[in-house]
Amino acid sequence: MAHCLKGMKMKEKTKTQRERFEETARQLECDEDEAKFNADLKKIAKAKAATGKSRSSKDG
């Protein structure tokens, strides 16, 4: 079994960075729709605003 893993690692190393990126993006079900990205980003921004926490806020 260890031999299979070695072969797998070698195969991964032969892929270009772009190929690995594209493969990961597909696995994460990412898409290239800018409107969807902006909508998802707004959801995240709203969630952070609702918590009232900010990284740049330094009281004290």
C-alpha positions in Angstrom: 0.0 0.0 0.0 2.9 2.4 0.7 4.0 1.8 -2.8 0.7 3.0 -4.1 1.0 6.2 -2.1 4.4 6.9 -3.4 3.1 6.6 -7.0 0.3 8.9 -6.1 2.6 11.5 -4.7 4.9 11.4 -7.8 1.8 11.8 -10.0 0.7 14.9 -8.0 4.2 16.4 -8.4 4.1 16.1 -12.1 1.0 18.3 -12.3 1.5 22.0 -12.9 0.4 24.5 -10.3 -2.4 25.5 -12.6 -3.7 21.9 -12.9 -3.6 21.5 -9.2 -5.5 24.8 -8.7 -8.1 23.9 -11.3 -8.6 20.4 -9.8 -9.1 21.9 -6.3 -11.5 24.5 -7.6 -13.6 21.8 -9.2 -13.6 19.7 -6.0 -14.8 22.8 -4.1 -17.5 23.4 -6.7 -16.2 26.9 -7.5 -17.3 28.8 -10.5 -16.3 31.8 -12.5 -19.5 33.8 -12.2 -18.6 37.2 -11.0 -22.2 38.1 -9.9 -22.4 34.9 -7.8 -19.0 35.8 -6.2 -20.2 39.3 -5.3 -23.4 37.9 -3.9 -21.5 35.4 -1.7 -19.1 38.1 -0.7 -22.0 40.3 0.5 -23.3 37.5 2.6 -19.9 37.1 4.3 -19.6 40.9 4.8 -23.1 41.1 6.3 -22.4 38.2 8.7 -19.2 39.9 9.9 -21.1 43.2 10.3 -23.8 41.5 12.3 -21.3 40.2 14.9 -20.1 43.7 15.5 -16.5 42.5 15.5 -13.8 44.2 13.4 -10.1 43.3 13.1 -9.1 47.0 12.8 -10.9 48.0 16.0 -8.5 48.4 18.8 -10.1 49.6 22.1 -8.0 50.2 25.0 
